[in-house]
Amino acid sequence: MIAPHTPEKTFLVRIQRQDGESQPAYWQEFEVPVKPAQNIISVLQYIAANPVTTSGEQVEPVVWDSGCLEEVCGACTMVVDGQVRQSCSCLANEQLAKTGKDHIELTPMTKFPVVRDLFVDRQRMFDNLKKIKGWVPIDGTHDLGPGPTETPEQQEERYAYSRCMTCGCCLEACPQFTKDNEFIGAQAIAQALYFNQHETGKKLKSERLDELSGPGGVADCGNAQNCVKVCPKEIPLTQAIAKVGRQLTVHAVKSFFSSK
Amino acid sequence: MPETHPRVIVVGGGLAGLAASVRIAEAGTPVDLFSMVPVKRSHSVCAQGGINACNDVARQQGYSEWQHMDETLIGGDFLNHQPPVYEMAHFAPRIINLLDRMGVPFNRTSEGMRDLRLFGGSLFKRTHFAGASTGQQLLYALDEQTRRYEAEGKVTKHEQWEFLWPVTDDQGHCKGIIAQDMRSMEIKAFRADAVVMASGGNGLIYGKSTMSVICNGAAAARCYQAGADLGNPEMIQVHPTAIPGEDKCRLMSESARGEGGRVWVPRKKQDDRHPLDIPEEERNYFLEEKYPGYGNLVPRDIATREIFWVCQEGYGVGGENQVYLDITHLPQATKNKLAAILEIYEKFTGDDPREVPMKIFPAVHYTMGGLYTTYAPYDPDTDTITPASSPKREPNQGMAFGDPQNMMTNLPGLYAFGESNYAYHGATRLGANALLSCVFDGLFNGLSVANHAKAAGSGENGTPAAELPQALYDKFLKQEQDKLNKITASTGTQDPYTIHRELGVEMTAAATVVKEEGRMLQAREKLAELRERYADLKISDTGHYTNQNVSFARALGDMLIYADALLEASLARKESRGSHYRSDYPERMDDEFHNTSRVSFNTGSGRPDINWEAIPSPLIPLRPRTYGKTDTAK
């Protein structure tokens, strides 16, 4: 971590803080020395070691969520100058150049309950994976030979979906997904497609589609297409929603006839 | 929580912890799974290159499970035990098949078979991969299977809970844990008849490493202080190719070299031309020159030292500590297979590695040492698994399947799996063997844990956890509550982040690529100073909710204790072996040091006691580790 230096050049960081979901939010401002190749995480690490605001007040260090710092675990997602993204891959100098401002503004994601400061609780996303039965129903771990073969094209399509790191950018940007509604959102819909595309995963396709045809399912998508624009892994989310939509139509027709 | 017995606790939700949870739940024993992060965000997600296993293509070219074992043993410079490595190499193809059935999107050939890539320490393609994010894909597949058991009520997740201490009964049997909810800060005792530590590596001791911010080694260090020994803590892997950064060093996978990437420096010192303007004959591909057979794919410790030395001699790019890792010449299709890591380089440096050679330098990457564990070697006389019609193995060819002893620490009932287990990699881990060892521990040794828990839960080893007096758990609960209260109430002058930074700088300078007695003695003094300063902590967050400041400060104390063991074992091992290179003792010395450094925590002095334990070689004899080096000047 970083020790105090005599700064040559500095910039300001404004952070929206909150002691918990039911507590009022408030702002604090910190002055941070410019360093080469400095990302938002190193900025927050500096503030943790030097928790003094620009008005000279000694405060409790800012709380944030992080893990790999390589944009692959999804933990450090937050809103930087109004844009949801992973803070580890956000370089401070690039961000300042992009906005043309002398400060960077950090706020927590707004679609999930705040645990503390920039740390939010995204359990709903993991619960949704349970709802859509996001797994391949194998018989067990005994040696039963290889899995089904697939073409490189099929693998490439599935690989794109398998890189979803449950970060929540797509849900933060979605106008339909709110803190208090039931909409399941792009992340879980794309994962349902991922498992429906696997030869063995397909065995639960009908149950997944039952889940997605109910309240909070695919029909609640307003087609704003924000999700695909903010996905850090460029997952074709709107394409996934469209494909699941078509699977649902077929499923509805089949269910209609089988129930007669 | 309803107490059904027996129960098993798994600490850590990376590959090893999830594989263990799945296997133990499948054996019919309920699992409580603890993790500091939602398990899907565990550090296994960072593994890039792939997972090794003998396969049909390699087999028809003369490769075998036996050779995979041999490569792992010589890669580890024979510090690993042979029976567990035999078992892992022979079990590996089953693991690939299972992961394949779980839906891991392994790369495919045009026929739809699983594709393979070349990796370090082998001349055969035996590495299975999913793009350049194999760890992520494997972790997710096991996360999905765990979620399935969770939905069925067989696994209970405790995410954002921190392991604090193992609970042991008066006979020293592990009977549960003390853990803390990192949000409400509540500390609680949990009962179990077996506990699996799958808590990963300790890169944070070095400040900056390729590891995630959660990999501080504190959980293993707490078990060590509670009486579980460490094995070979001096064995730390420094990965040859990482991108140095302000907050961490980001891994640039070995797969870049496996797919044809080349490491080079300009032949002229301080050559300031653009790398692409430097003609071929003015480039020094130093790994290829020194190791014509393995080239850029020598084991990591060797590549790391060569890069380190070439920079020490002043040949680093721009005179700095960096060399080129060049993939610009590779065809587009190959670059696509590496997309996940090339994107990382581009995002964090601003340069496109498809167009310009990457600038890289070694960084601390993997903890080969860890909690000391034991195993029951395979014995044909007690083997009840091999069908009557099949030939049995010879003695010591593998481990006794399901034997409760497998990967148990010296505390009965406490197991260590994955990176926190010292067993498989010896003095250097080969690329793409980490994912293998983690999944192997969970799947193969998970049954050993379930068997132990069933026996212990029915009273075979003292009182079952469910029937032990609450006073026992309360005693450990109070110990941890007191420790926390003391840290929270600290009113000293020493900021934990500053102590941590100094620890990282010191350990990186004294105990990484090249170790030497004088420098390490200096580090010993420094660690003593840091321990003293740690007693005078300043805590800036006094909140009682999601207090990261206090959690970090507590873990820092454990990091200092682990660092002490690591440094003392480095001092005591007066030889060079694998990743442990002593410039004052540059040769491997088998007579004295073909031994495990088994380190016990001395509760009186608070310092490590080192004992040397002989390593049997029942399967293959030791041999020099040269990798066909042509230049013996170094």
Interface residues (C-beta under 8 A of the other chain):
Chain A: M1 I2 A3 D19 G20 K35 P36 A37 Q38 N39 I41 S42 Q45 A48 A49 P51 Q58 E60 P61 V63 S66 G67 C68 L69 E70 E71 V72 C73 G74 A75 C88 S89 L91 E94 V115 R116 F119 R122 Q123 F126 L129 K130 K133 G134 W135 V136 P137 I138 G140 T141 D143 L144 G145 P146 G147 T149 E150 T151 P152 Q154 Q155 R158 Y159 S162 R163 M165 T166 F195 H198 T200 G201
Chain B: V22 R23 E26 V37 P38 K40 R41 S42 H43 V45 C46 R94 I96 N97 L98 D100 R101 M102 G103 P105 F106 N107 R108 T109 S110 E111 G112 M113 R114 A130 G131 S133 Q136 Q137 Y140 A141 E144 Q145 R147 R148 E150 A151 R183 G207 S212 V213 I214 G245 E246 D247 K248 R250 L251 A340 I344 K347 F348 T349 G350 L443 D495 Y497 T498 H500 R501 S540 D541 T542 G543 Y545 T546 Q548 N549
